[in-house]
């Protein structure tokens, strides 16, 4: 029997229980807010969450590996946006004692680098963890499961261990609706059995939920796992289906649709998801898993049709067979999230897609303007119009991860390499 051994450098010592008393602040941020260690800060959900936390006065210690799963220039642009947000918030301090470095710290690193992560916890007196970093994608996990085990399981367990050692007040982490597997139920509830995952990606997410329960039982680590349902919105990842649909419809590129279009998803706008994440950060629940979705569904063919209408263009569609690992249907029961967190999703699909398409239009215009100005290649160009016609996850169980700090239409310039 083949066994996976954890490298010696990654062996996890049993953490001591040293949790801060409820309500006790360990912040060194110069504000009355929390110090949130946020993983995946350069990504879609991570950057939006960090933006909201900074706006309300929390300190964000962000980490992101900045891997090339998709164009790194997009992540660097998100980091630059967060630096500007921190500077904007710091400027409101009339005493002049707060700088943007007091509010936002960024480390370009793998969360599995334990000593570096520990040093960040020590230096900044981290009070809360928001763990959104993960290797995403159902189909790629089937082809290369070991990189998913490293990022999603080893990385998460390492972070839980460090959080327990440092006595953080709350550990919030991203799970996924994909843990429900091929459920035949019309609505997915947290009380449903989730022991039939249909992809390695989903299995890693379920594993993280089990480890969270173990760390709570052994060391008292308070944690909340958030099962995200098909998140979409401005600044979405280019590998996600909603982004790809817009990109291909706008640019006249053939769109690959898997299945007959009858598959359905619970599309949830980014501001609703971020609101749920922040509510979870603010309210330790012991050890829970909670659905974050809209609570209703839209069929794939209707979703594409809506984007066509909002874009004012027809899609060129190639229909292909269903793919392994995909599930036909997802819909969140959000009763538990409402009861425990006060979660109330507000953005209807039409409104959310209207905002997303408006952002994408401006994003496309910005790309064209940069391309015209950048004859010498000085600026980093994020050009998705020539992307390879690879698979569009049109049935992916995890189509990933506002005045309204999130819904504004803004296209930040790409920044140079940013190190801690």
N, C-alpha and C positions, 0 to 999 in steps of 0.2 A: 504494500500500500504506500502510495506517495504521500509524504507529509510536507506541508509548508512550514519552514522554520523562520521565525522572526530574527533578523540580523541582531547581533550582540548589542550594537549601539541603540537598538530600538527596544531592548528589554525594559519592561515597565515595572518600576518599583511600586509597592503598595503605598498609596498616599496616606498621610496622616489626616485625621479629621481636624480641621482648623477653620471652620466656617465662621464668617463674620455674623454677628447678631443681626437679625432682621431689622432693616432700616439703618444700620450702621454704615456710614460712608467712609470709603478709603480713597476718595477721589483726590488726585493731585492736579486736576485740570484747571484750577483757578475759577471753576464754576461750581454750582451746587448739584451738577448733574452726575451721571454715572460715568465710569470708564469702561467702555465696551470694546472687548477684543473681537474684531469682526473679520472672519475669514472669507475669502472670495470677494474682497472689497472692490476689486476692479471689474467684477462681473455685472450682469444685468440686475438681479435682485439685490446683490450686495451693495452696489453703488447707490441704488435708490434708497436702500435702508440707511446707509451711512449719511446720505444727504439729509434725511429727516432727523436722524439723531443729532447731527451737527446743528441743524436749524434750531432745535429745542435746547441746545446748550450742553449736550453730552460730549465727552471726549471720545474719539474713535481711534483705537489702535488697530490699523488695518494691515492685513497680510494677504498676499496673492502671489502665486507661483508665476503668473504671467506666461503660462505655457502657450504653445502655438496650436491648441485645439481649434481656435479660430484666430483671426487677425489680431495680433497683440496691440496694434495701433489703436484699436477700439478700446481696449482696457486702459491703455495709457491716457487716452482722452478722458475716460471716466475718472481716473486718478487726478488729472489736472482740474477737472470740474470740481472735485471734492476739495482740492487745495484752494480753489477760488471761493468755494462756499465757506470754508474755515476762515479765510481772510475776511470775508464779508461779515461773518458773525463776530469775529474778534474786533472788527472796526466799531462795533456797537458799544464796546466797553469804553466808556468815556474816561476811565482812569488811565487808559493806555497800558495797563499791566498785562493784558492778554494778547498773545500773538497767535497767528494761525498754527504755529508749531505746538502751542499748548493744547490745541483742539484736535488736530489731525496728524497722526504719525503713520507712515507707510513703510512696510518692509516687503521687499520683493524676495520671497523665499517659500520653500515647501513647508507645509505645516508639520511634516514629519521630522523637521530639523529641531529636535527636542531642546537642545541647549539654547538655541536662538530664541525659540518660543518662550522658554523659561525666563530668559533674560528680559524679554519684553514684558512679561507679567511682573517681574520684580521691579523693573525700572519705572513702570507706569502705574503700579498698584491697581491692576485690573480688578474690577468688581463684578463684571458680567461678561459672558461669552455669547456671541451670536455666530454660530458655525454654519456658513452657507457655502463653503468651498466643497466641491465634489467633482469627480469625473462624470460628466453627464452623457446621456445617450443610451438607448436600449440596444439598438443593433450593433454598435461598436463593441458593447460589452460582451456580446456573444462571440465576437471574433477575437477579442483580447481581454479575457476576464482578469488576468493577473494585475494589470495596471489599475483596474477598478478596485481590486482588493487592497492594493497599496494605498491609493488615494482615499477611498471611501471608508474602508474598515480600519486599516492600520493608522491612517491619519486621524480619524475620529477618536479611536481608542487612546492614542497618544495624547490628544488634546483633552479628553475627559480626565485622564490621569493627572495632567498638569493642573487642570482646573480644580480637581479635588485637592491636590497638594496645596494650592494657594487659597483655598477656601472661598471661591467665588460664590456670589449670592444666587446666581441663576445661570443655567447652561441651556440655551435655546439652539436647536439644530434643525436643519432641513431634512425631512424625510420625503416621501413621494407617494402620490396616488398609485404608482405602479406596484406598491406592495399588495394591493388588492388582487393582482393577477387577473385571471380570466373570470372574475366573479360574474354570475348571471343576475345579480340583484339589480334593481332599477336605481337604487340610491345606496352609496357606500357609507357605512357607519363604522366608527372606531371599534365597536363591539363585534364586528364581523370577524370570522376566522381569516387570518392572513398567513396561511402556511402553504400556499400554492403559487409562488412567484413563477413567472414565465420567462424571466431573463436574469442574467447575472447582475445587471444593474439593480433590478428590483430586490434581488437577494442581498446585495450589499446594504441597501437601505433598511431592509428588515433586520439585518444583523446589527446595525447601529442602534435600532430601537431596543434590541435585546441587551446590548452592552450598556445602554443608558439605564435600564432597569437594574442591571447588576451593580453599576456604580452607585446608584441610589441606595440599594440594599446594603452594600458593603461599607460605603463611606458617607452616605447621606447627601450625595450630590443631587441638588434639585435640577431637574431637566424637563424640557418640553420639546417633543418632536412634532414638527409641523409637516403634515402631509399635503404638499402643494398640488393643486389641480390646474394644469395647463395655463401657465402664466403668460400673458402677452402685454405689450405696451411699448411706449417710446424707449429707445436705446436697447431694444431686444437683441438677443444674440443672432448672428447671421446664420447659424446652423439650425435655428428653430423654424418650424414650419410657417408660422404667421409671417415672419420676416422674409423667408424665402418666397412665399406666395406673393407678397407685395413686390419684392425685387424682380421676380420673373414676369409678373404682369406688367409692371412699369417698363421693363426693358425688352419685352417681347420675346422672352426666353421660354421654351417649352417647360411646362410644369408637370412633373411626374406625380400622378395620384395613385396611391395603392388602394385597391378595392373599388367598390362601386359608388363610394361617396356616402354610404349610409352609416358609416361609423360616426360616433358622436363623442363630443368632449365637453367638459365643464370649463369653459373659457373664463379665466379670472383676470381682471385688469390689475396691473402692477400696483396701483395705489391701494387697492383693497388688500392685496397680499402684504404689502409693507405695513399697512395699518395693523394687520394681524400679527406680524412679526414683532412690532414695537409693543403691542399689548402683551404679548407673551414674555418679552424681556422684562416688562414692568411688573409682572405678576407671577412669582414662583408658585408652582402647583404641586410640588412634591416630585412626582414622576408621572407624566402623562404624554399621550400622543393625541393630536388634535388635527382635524381636517381644516384646511383653508381653501375654500373654493367659492363659487358663486351660488351653487345650489340648483342650477338648471343647465340644460345641454343644448348644443347646436350641432346639427349634422355637418359633416365635412363639406358636402356639396353646397350647403347653404352658407357655410362660412366663406368658401371661395367666391360664391356669388355675391356676397355682401362686399367683399374686398374689390371685386370687379366693378361693382356699382360705385363705390366710393372713389376708386381710382379713375373711373371713366374709361376703362379699357377692358377688353375681353381677354380671358386667359387662353393660351394654347395648351391643351391638356392631353397628356398621354396616360392612358389608364393601364396600370400594371397589376399583377397578382398581389394578394396580401403577403406580408413579410413575417418571418418568424419573430416571436417576441412581442408582437403588437397585440393590443387588446381592442375589442370592438367598441367599448363604451366605458365612460367614466362619468360619475356624478356624485358630488359631495353632499352628505348630510352634515350641515353646519350647526346643528342643534347644540352639540357639546361646546363648540367654540363660542357660540353666543352665550351659553350659560356660564362657562368658566372665565371667558376673557372679555365678554361684551362685544364680540366680533359681529359686525353688520356690514356685509359687502353692499356697496351702493351703486357701482358703475355698471350700467346695462351694456350689453355687447355692442349695440349700435353706437352708443356714445364712446365707448372705449376704442372701437375700431376707427371711428372718425378722428379721434385724437392721435391714434397711432399712424394712420395714413397721412394726416397733416404733418406730423413729425417726419415721416419718411420722405414726403415731398421736399421739405426744407433740407433734409439730410442729403438727398440726391442733388439738389441745386448747389448746396455747399460743396459737395464733392466735385461737381463740374467747375465751380469757380476756382477751387484750389488747383485743379488740374490745369486750368488755363493760366493761372499765376505761376505755377510751379514747373516751368520748363526745365529748370536745372535740377529738379528732384530734391529740393531742400526740405519741403514739408513731407511728412509721412502721409501717404495717400491710402485711404481705405476704399478700395474699389471692388465692389461685389458684383458688378454687372457682368464681369467676365469669369465668374466662378464656374468651376466644373459642374456639369449637370449630374451631380451625385444624387443619392437618394434623398427625397424629401420625406421627413418623418410624418406622413399624413395619417398614420395611425399609431403614433408613438404614445405610450402611456404617460410620458413625461416630456411634453413639448417645451422643453427648455433647451435655469430660473431661470398732495400734489398740488393766484394763490393757494394752493395745490403745488407744492414744490416739485412734484413729480410730473405733472401733466404738461408743464411748459414745453414749448418746442425750442430746443436749444441744441446746437451742434458744436461742441467744443473742439478746438484745434487739438491735433495730436501732440503729445508732449515728448520730450526726449526721455531716455532711460532714467527711471526714478528709483533710486536705492534708498534704504532707510538712512 
